[in-house]
Amino acid sequence: MNPADARSLKDGDLETREENLRRLLEQAGDGDDAAKEALRALVRDYPDYHRSLYSRALNRAAVFGDESLRAPLLASLGDTRYNCQAWAAMGCAALDFRDAVPGLVAMLDHSQEMAREQAVIALGALGDESVVPALVPLLQDAVAGMRERAAEALGMIGGDAALSALWEEFEHRKYYRIGYIASALSEFAPEILPRLIAAADSDDADQRYWAAVALGSTGNDQAVPTLERLMANDRGQTVFDGMVSVAAKKGLRTLRRIQAAIAARES
């Protein structure tokens, strides 16, 4: 490590140090090993640096991180005094440190919304079915962003317990707008398709609406006949004035976009 790089993150006013950090991140992105080591030193010795530098660096942890950051990041997850647990969670997720899971579960009770949110995001990336019981109550959280992140995490983790929790909220929703539930359920395709197709025949217009959203998000051709029928014939209206036919039309467009993106990647 170049000692001058380390000093550049400690000396001078904060604005200058932040500019030096930006420069080091650019150099690290270009493969500069000395810059990468200076950034790793920041994370390893985080109490010696300003929180702003630590948080900005961990937004780009994948650029410079390696195994040497495991212990300091795990320590930072529980460091309430330094108050950068949210960014430690980001770093653990970016570097695939799965032994961070217990610390992330503990963070779900954090007093700061951002820390809780980043813990949920990281659990979606690092957790397995064992963390599902900790995430399920967040589907009922008073904060909309937490409900959305929890649903995303459950969709990423998968498994019967996650699906059961998401489907329970789909059928017996507490909140009117549950696009995040529909998106998470689409992650369980193709197994979820028969359930969603059946839900599209529900007497509940809201359930038909969200079934159309979910079916479109699957990107699966099996959903097309149901979406076309809803678009052509369903004049149902939701409690928030949404039209089932419009949801189906948008669902078809989403389905085609997903299929086009997949085809482009494969070609």
N, C-alpha and C positions, 0 to 999 in steps of 0.2 A: 504494500500500500504506500502511496506517495504521502508523506507526512503533511505536505502542503494542502492536499485534498481534505484531510481530516481537520486541519486548522481552519480551512475555509468555511466549514460548517459550524465552527465554534466562535470565531472571531468576527467582530464587526456588528453592525446593526442587523436586525432581523431581516429586513428587506434584502440586504446584500447576501446574507446567508441563504435565503430562499432562492435567490438568483443562482448562487453557486450550486445549490442542490439541483436546480433545473438543468444546469450544465452537466453535472455528473450523471444525471439520469439519461441525458441525451448520449453522453459518451458510453455509458453502460449499454444502452440500446444498440450502439454501434460495435459492441464487443470489447470495449476497453476494460481489461482485467483490473487495472489499478482503480478505476472509478467504481467498479463493482465491489471491490474490497472496501473502499471508503464507505460505501452505502451499507454494506453488511456490518461494518464497525458501528455505524450509527444505530442500527437495530440491536446489535449485541449489547452496546453500552448505552442504551436509550436514556437512562436517567441523566446522562451528561449532556444531552442535547435538548433543544427546545421542542416542545410538543408539536408545533407546527411543522417542523422538519420531519419528525418521525411519521406524522400522519400523511404528509405528502409523499414521503418515500414509500410507505406501505401501499399507497394507491397503485404503485408500480412494482410491487414485490416480485412479480414473476420475471422482471427484467434482470434482477441481480441476486435473487434469493438462492440459498442452497441449504444443505443439511445443518450447517453451523448455526442457523437461525432458529432451529427447533426449540432449544431450551429457552432462549430469551423471549421468544414469542409466547411460549406456554406460560412463562412467568408473567409476562405483561398482561395476559388474559385476566389474571387475578389481582393486578396492581391498581387498586382504586385510587391511590395517591397520585400517580402519574396521569391518570384519567385519559388514557388512550386505548381503552379496551376494544372499542369498536374497530379501530384500525389493526389491532393485533388479530382480531377475528378475520379481517380481510386477508391479512398476511398468511394466516394458517390455511385458509381456504385456497389461496392462490398457490401455495406450496404443497398442498395435499398432505398436511400434517394431521392425520386422522386421530392421533392421540390427544388432540385438542378437544375432542367431543365432550368429555366430562366438564371441562371448563366452560365450553360454550353452553351446555345445558344449564349450568349454574348462572350464566349471564342472562338467561331468560327472565330472571327476577330483578334485573338491573333497574335502577331508578331512571336511567336515561333512555329515552325512546330509541335513539340512534344505536346505542349499544345493543339493545334488545333486537332491533331490526337486523343488524349485522350478524348477530349470533344465529338468528333464524336462517339467514342466507347461507352462512357457513355450514350450518347443520344440513341444509339441503344438499350441499356439495360433498360433505364429509360423513354424514351420518348414515346409519342403516335403520332397519326396522325397530331396533331397540329404543330409538329416540322418538318414535311416533307418539307414544303416550304423552310426552312432554310438549309436543307441538300441537296436538289436537285441540286443547283448550283455547289456543290462540285464534282458532277459527271463529271464536265468539268475542274476540278482543274488541274493546270500545274504539280502538284506533284502526281506521280502515286500512292503512298501510301494513299494519301487523297482520291483519286477516289475509291480505293479499300475499304477503311474504310467506306466511305459514302454509297457505294452499300451494304455492309454488314449490316450497320445500317438500311437502308431502307428495306432490306429483313427481318430483325428481327421485325421491327415495323409493316410491312404489311399494308393492306388497299389499296383502289383503287388508291389513289394519288401516293403512293409509287410504285405500280405496273406500273402505267402509265408512270412515270418518267423512270423507269428501261427499260420498253419496248421501249420507245422512243430512248434511247441510244442503245438498241439492234438493232433496225431497221435502225437508222440513226447515226451510231457510228462515233465519231470524232477520236477515237484511234483504231488502228488495233487489239491490243490484249485486249480482254474484257472478259477474263475468269471470272473475278470478277462479271461482269454483269450476265453471265450465271449462276454462283453459286447462286447469289441473286435471280434470277428468279425461280430457282428450289425450293426456300422456299415457293412459291405460289402453289405448287402441292397440290391436283390434278387439281385444276381449270386451271392452266396454260398449262396443257398438250396438249389440242387441238391446241392452238396457236403455241406451239413449234413443234408439229407434222406437222402443215401446213408450218412452216418456214423451215422444213427439205426438203420441195419440192421447195424452192425458186430457182430462176435463179442465185442468188448470192451465190457463193461457200463459201464465208466467213460466210454468214448467216447460211448456212447449217452446217458448221463446228461448230459454236457456239451453234446452236440448238442441235447438237449431244452432246456437252459437258453438256449443261443444262439438257437434257433428262436423261443422265446418272446420274447426280447429284440428280435427283428426287428420285431414288431408287424405281421407280414405274414400275410394270410389263407392264403397257400399253405402255411404251416406247420401249419395247424389239423389236417388229416387225419392227419399223422404224429404230432402230439402226442396226439391223441385215441386213436390206436392204441397208442402207448406207455403211455398212462395206463390203458387197459383191459386190455392183454395182457402187458406187459413186467414180469416179476418179478425182473429182474436187480438185483444189489446191487454197489455199488462197494467198493473197498478201504477206504474210510473209512465204510462201513456206510450209504451213501446208497442210496435206492431209485430206480430209473429211473422207475417209475410216478409217484412223488411229484414228481420233477423235472419230468415232463411236465405234471402237474396244476398245479404252480406256474407252469410256462412258459405254460400256457393263460391263467392269471389275469394274468400279466404282459402277455401279448399283448393281452388285452382292455383292460387299464388304459391301455396305450399308445394303442390305437385310440380309447378314450374321451377321452384327453387331447388327441389330434390333432383329434378332432371338436369338442371344446369350444373349442379355439383357432380353428378355422376358422369356427365359428358366432359 
